[in-house]
Amino acid sequence: MKNESPRLRADARHNREQIIEAARALIAERGVDVPMEEVARRAGVGAATLYRRFPDREALVRGVALDGFDRVVAIARDAEDEEPDAWRALARFIRRAAAELRLATWLSIWFTSTWEQLHAEPEEQRLRQALLKILDRLVRRAQADGDLRRDVDAGDLTLMMALLLRPLPGLRAELTQRSVDRFLILMLEGLRAGPDIQDLPPAEIGLTDLGGAR
């Protein structure tokens, strides 16, 4: 039995990953009312396996959300490690994290109470703080390089993306996607430092309000 344990653990991890990937895709395609049994079919597992991993829809949503947060942190880390300067790292993060953050925004609207419970989970807090610390470093470096305007911080970036990625009622999904791609570029251009930029009003929300620490 000892020799089987690693394989069984690997199988369990694989099933969990398949379920989360299927749920992510189906929620993005069809919204919040996707039947749990459909998630199991897309994942290629039995309903019993699905409910063993995620006993109800709220548990599945938490799993999808935490997986998305983990992906966003990985995107930020890769951008910081691989790009030659902080501005390019920030631009890469904003473009590549948009899809993950859009799904998170939808989930927060569709599952308000579940989302509030998620914020209390240690893993969510760890991931949120890790992301904000990376963004804070990139913001400070980009400002020191003269590429990013000096009156914004990581909290501004986080809130700007959250507001931009909120779905608009009545707008077709494909039109929403094209609009987001367009506005992300406008957002990046508005963040650039320059000689004639308009001063911003004082910030009302900082990193500490979003759960990050300086």
Disulfide bonds with the S-S distance in Angstrom:
none
